[in-house]
Amino acid sequence: MFGSFQQMQADTAMIYLYTEEGMFVYEIIDNLDVTDEKYFRTVYSKVDFDSLREAIAEHTGKELAGDHLLTLSTCNGNDARRHLFICSEVGEYDK
């Protein structure tokens, strides 16, 4: 179902997230297979978030904008690994 995601270029896609609070725009900044637990958390301390921000910047050469990440996770046929899209919030969508 998500096989074509692996063909997506991380620097060419935007995600539009619709919520009750509004519509938010995220840029896909990383596209990777991981086993590291730090990528699967939903809440981070400031120190841990800064560490994740540095790891992503080192891996991608891109700085994260804002204080929110959106992580889309799919299986890849291996129970120990996940394919992730790490997305950085660009801002609220303004019509």
Phi and psi in degrees as a GROMACS rama.xvg file:
@    title "Ramachandran Plot"
@    xaxis  label "Phi"
@    yaxis  label "Psi"
@TYPE xy
-107.027  12.6175  PHE-2
-55.6163  -37.522  GLY-3
-69.6359  -16.0467  SER-4
-58.9532  -34.4709  PHE-5
-65.4995  -19.6788  GLN-6
-85.5784  -10.8403  GLN-7
-73.3159  135.818  MET-8
-83.9407  128.066  GLN-9
-60.0901  -27.7543  ALA-10
-94.366  11.5855  ASP-11
-122.625  2.90822  THR-12
-121.763  144.201  ALA-13
-120.877  148.657  MET-14
-115.383  133.595  ILE-15
-109.936  115.89  TYR-16
-105.328  118.29  LEU-17
-96.35  124.763  TYR-18
-133.153  175.267  THR-19
-64.3289  -26.5021  GLU-20
-82.8243  -14.1652  GLU-21
145.243  -168.575  GLY-22
-112.743  130.577  MET-23
-118.377  147.901  PHE-24
-110.615  130.751  VAL-25
-124.273  143.882  TYR-26
-103.782  131.687  GLU-27
-73.1598  120.526  ILE-28
-112.319  -13.5621  ILE-29
-151.215  148.029  ASP-30
-143.1  102.219  ASN-31
-151.014  160.97  LEU-32
-96.5483  132.032  ASP-33
-138.677  159.723  VAL-34
-125.01  -10.8007  THR-35
-68.8559  124.083  ASP-36
-57.6436  -29.6603  GLU-37
-61.4836  -24.0243  LYS-38
-79.1778  -12.7674  TYR-39
-101.297  -0.0810369  PHE-40
-73.1428  157.529  ARG-41
-109.593  -20.6578  THR-42
-132.133  134.882  VAL-43
-124.446  145.953  TYR-44
-72.6316  164.504  SER-45
-59.063  -42.4799  LYS-46
-62.8734  -45.8539  VAL-47
-67.1921  -38.5412  ASP-48
-66.1105  -41.4771  PHE-49
-62.6061  -37.472  ASP-50
-65.0775  -42.9656  SER-51
-64.6231  -42.038  LEU-52
-58.069  -43.3943  ARG-53
-66.7557  -40.3907  GLU-54
-64.1083  -41.4249  ALA-55
-67.6418  -42.8505  ILE-56
-62.1439  -40.2416  ALA-57
-65.5318  -40.9043  GLU-58
-72.3849  -36.4133  HIS-59
-107.113  -21.1894  THR-60
78.1848  10.3238  GLY-61
-115.822  141.128  LYS-62
-88.2145  144.255  GLU-63
-77.8448  137.328  LEU-64
-95.9202  139.285  ALA-65
74.1655  -174.547  GLY-66
-112.196  14.8367  ASP-67
-126.035  138.85  HIS-68
-118.861  149.246  LEU-69
-118.765  124.557  LEU-70
-115.776  121.071  THR-71
-102.339  126.595  LEU-72
-122.968  134.716  SER-73
-129.919  158.341  THR-74
-78.7382  161.384  CYS-75
-129.61  21.7372  ASN-76
90.7478  -3.49438  GLY-77
-123.632  117.536  ASN-78
-59.0795  -23.8112  ASP-79
-89.0109  -10.0885  ALA-80
-123.909  155.204  ARG-81
-133.636  149.522  ARG-82
-97.6829  125.329  HIS-83
-119.697  146.972  LEU-84
-115.421  117.373  PHE-85
-95.9776  124.83  ILE-86
-121.51  137.289  CYS-87
-104.62  134.394  SER-88
-67.3034  126.171  GLU-89
-91.6029  -36.2587  VAL-90
156.488  -174.502  GLY-91
-85.0173  140.308  GLU-92
-71.626  128.271  TYR-93
-115.125  112.908  ASP-94
